[in-house]
């Protein structure tokens, strides 16, 4: 009910040129650029390492988005727990895999893509939160739609220059399944999730919202291990639990 009021209250409006520019910029940072870089990172470095790099997003968002009146000593427990979870999870990877990648240029290129993706999302989270707080007259439904249009337009341009041709795509035997996945993720993971994220970003500080991204890391690991049929090891379970404790400690510090 509260979400509905925050998202739908007022009349829909057409964005000004300045609003459209802000939506386009943030759509590139938080969607088109972020996901493109993340896909390249996973392609070159596998799933676990890019996931852990993205897992540091809550730390950077907390550092950059801390409310002026919140003392650092209150944030330190949550910050320490989140960092500990990242370190534990990275140490839980197969050590032989690390050795195999030590001189692999493709692997380290994937790490670089992961770092760039992380930077894109950190900047997006901080700037998006600040914009929504400064422009409370803009409905969340409108803002989410504007950003979605920007992301769709950038994706279309990218596909025109670097994507697979339409003829090849349509001739693929699994095109119906791929199209279904794209629609479901576009509506669920992108539009609906972004609506909820914008609602949280307007109501909460950027540093607190950043801690909620921990859940994205945990679910990414869960899905990866589910697909590869390789369940979490004990050390990885400990890391996941510490991640959750860090999130709880950070929420408590903001209370």
C-alpha positions in Angstrom: 0.0 0.0 0.0 2.8 2.4 0.9 4.8 1.5 -2.2 1.7 2.1 -4.3 1.2 5.5 -2.9 4.9 6.4 -3.4 5.0 5.1 -6.9 1.6 6.2 -8.3 0.6 9.3 -6.5 0.1 12.3 -8.9 -0.2 12.5 -12.6 2.2 11.1 -15.1 4.5 13.7 -16.8 6.9 14.1 -19.7 10.5 14.6 -18.6 12.3 17.9 -19.2 15.5 17.8 -21.2 17.5 17.9 -18.0 15.5 15.1 -16.5 15.8 13.0 -19.7 19.6 13.6 -19.7 19.9 12.5 -16.0 17.8 9.4 -16.7 19.9 8.5 -19.8 23.2 8.9 -17.9 22.0 6.8 -14.9 20.5 4.1 -17.2 24.0 3.7 -18.8 25.7 3.5 -15.4 23.2 1.2 -13.7 21.9 -0.9 -16.5 23.5 -0.9 -20.0 27.1 -0.3 -19.0 26.9 -2.3 -15.8 25.4 -5.4 -17.2 27.5 -5.3 -20.4 30.7 -5.1 -18.3 29.5 -7.8 -15.9 28.7 -10.2 -18.8 32.2 -9.7 -20.2 33.7 -10.2 -16.7 31.8 -13.5 -16.3 32.8 -14.6 -19.8 36.6 -14.0 -19.1 36.9 -14.7 -15.4 34.1 -17.1 -14.5 31.2 -16.6 -12.1 32.8 -16.5 -8.6 35.4 -13.8 -8.9 33.2 -11.2 -10.6 30.4 -12.0 -8.1 32.8 -11.3 -5.3 34.0 -8.0 -6.9 30.4 -6.9 -7.2 30.0 -8.1 -3.6 32.2 -5.2 -2.4 29.5 -2.7 -3.8 27.9 -2.3 -0.3 31.3 -1.3 1.2 31.9 1.4 -1.4 28.3 2.7 -1.4 28.5 2.9 2.4 31.8 4.9 2.2 30.5 7.3 -0.4 26.8 7.6 0.7 27.1 8.0 4.4 24.6 10.5 5.9 26.4 13.5 7.3 25.0 13.0 10.9 26.0 9.3 11.1 29.2 8.6 13.0 31.8 6.3 11.4 32.2 4.3 14.6 28.6 3.1 14.2 29.2 1.8 10.7 32.5 0.1 11.4 31.0 -3.3 12.7 28.8 -3.7 9.5 31.7 -2.6 7.3 34.1 -5.0 8.9 31.7 -7.9 8.7 31.0 -7.2 5.0 34.7 -7.0 4.2 35.3 -10.2 6.1 32.6 -12.0 4.1 34.2 -10.9 0.9 37.7 -12.1 2.0 36.3 -15.4 3.2 34.3 -16.1 0.0 37.3 -15.3 -2.2 39.5 -17.6 -0.1 36.9 -20.3 -0.4 37.5 -20.6 -4.2 39.5 -23.6 -5.5 43.2 -22.6 -5.0 44.2 -24.6 -8.1 41.9 -22.4 -10.1 43.7 -19.3 -8.8 47.0 -20.7 -9.9 45.8 -21.6 -13.3 44.7 -18.0 -13.9 47.8 -16.3 -12.4 49.3 -15.6 -15.8 46.1 -15.7 -17.9 45.5 -12.4 -19.6 41.9 -13.2 -20.4 41.2 -13.9 -16.7 42.7 -10.6 -15.6 40.9 -8.8 -18.4 37.7 -10.3 -16.8 38.8 -8.9 -13.4 39.2 -5.5 -14.9 35.7 -5.7 -16.5 34.4 -6.7 -13.1 36.0 -3.7 -11.4 34.6 -1.3 -14.0 31.1 -2.9 -13.6 31.4 -2.4 -9.8 32.4 1.2 -10.3 29.4 1.8 -12.6 27.0 0.5 -10.1 28.5 2.3 -7.1 28.2 5.6 -8.9 24.7 4.8 -10.1 23.5 3.9 -6.6 24.9 7.1 -5.0 23.8 9.5 -7.8 20.4 7.9 -8.2 19.6 8.2 -4.5 20.7 11.8 -4.5 18.6 12.6 -7.6 15.5 11.0 -6.1 15.8 12.9 -2.9 16.3 16.3 -4.7 13.3 15.7 -7.0 10.5 14.5 -4.8 8.0 16.0 -7.2 8.8 13.2 -9.7 6.8 10.0 -9.4 8.9 6.9 -8.9 6.8 5.2 -11.6 7.8 8.0 -14.1 11.5 7.9 -13.1 11.7 4.1 -13.4 10.1 4.3 -16.8 12.4 7.1 -18.0 15.5 5.1 -16.9 14.0 2.0 -18.5 13.5 3.8 -21.8 17.1 5.1 -21.6 18.4 1.6 -21.0 16.4 0.2 -23.8 17.6 2.8 -26.2 21.2 2.2 -25.3 20.8 -1.5 -25.6 19.2 -1.1 -29.1 22.1 1.1 -30.3 24.6 -1.4 -28.9 22.8 -4.3 -30.7 22.8 -2.4 -34.0 26.6 -2.1 -33.9 27.8 -5.2 -32.0 24.9 -7.6 -31.7 23.9 -10.7 -33.6 21.9 -10.1 -36.7 18.1 -10.5 -36.5 18.2 -13.3 -39.1 20.5 -15.4 -37.0 18.6 -14.7 -33.8 15.2 -15.7 -35.3 16.7 -18.9 -36.8 17.9 -20.1 -33.4 16.0 -23.3 -32.3 15.5 -22.0 -28.8 14.5 -18.5 -29.7 11.1 -18.8 -28.0 12.7 -19.8 -24.7 15.3 -17.0 -25.0 12.6 -14.4 -25.7 10.6 -15.6 -22.7 13.6 -15.3 -20.4 14.3 -11.8 -21.8 10.8 -10.7 -21.2 10.6 -12.2 -17.7 13.9 -10.7 -16.6 13.1 -7.4 -18.2 9.9 -7.0 -16.4 10.8 -8.7 -13.1 14.5 -8.2 -12.6 14.7 -4.8 -14.3 11.5 -2.9 -14.2 9.8 -4.2 -11.0 13.1 -4.5 -9.1 14.2 -1.0 -10.1 10.8 0.4 -8.9 11.4 -1.1 -5.5 15.0 0.0 -5.5 14.0 3.6 -6.3 11.4 3.5 -3.5 14.1 2.4 -1.0 16.6 5.0 -2.4 14.2 7.8 -1.9 13.3 6.7 1.7 16.6 5.5 2.9 20.2 6.8 2.8 22.5 5.5 0.1 24.8 3.8 2.6 21.9 1.8 4.0 20.5 0.9 0.6 24.0 -0.3 -0.4 23.9 -2.9 2.4 20.7 -4.4 0.8 22.8 -5.2 -2.3 24.4 -8.0 -0.2 21.3 -10.0 -1.0 22.1 -9.7 -4.8 25.5 -11.3 -4.1 24.1 -14.1 -2.1 21.4 -14.9 -4.7 24.0 -14.7 -7.5 26.1 -17.3 -5.7 23.0 -19.5 -5.0 21.9 -19.4 -8.7 25.5 -20.1 -9.9 25.9 -23.1 -7.7 22.4 -24.3 -8.5 23.1 -24.2 -12.2 26.5 -25.9 -11.9 25.2 -28.4 -9.4 28.0 -27.6 -7.0 26.8 -26.6 -3.6 28.4 -24.2 -1.2 31.4 -25.4 0.8 31.5 -24.9 4.6 33.7 -21.8 4.3 31.4 -20.3 1.8 28.4 -20.9 4.1 30.3 -19.0 6.8 31.0 -16.2 4.4 27.3 -16.0 3.4 26.3 -15.8 7.1 28.9 -13.1 7.8 27.5 -11.1 4.8 24.0 -11.3 6.4 25.3 -10.3 9.8 27.1 -7.3 8.2 23.8 -6.2 6.6 21.9 -6.5 9.9 24.6 -4.6 11.7 24.5 -1.8 9.1 20.7 -1.6 9.3 21.0 -1.4 13.1 23.6 1.4 12.9 21.2 3.5 10.8 18.3 3.0 13.2 
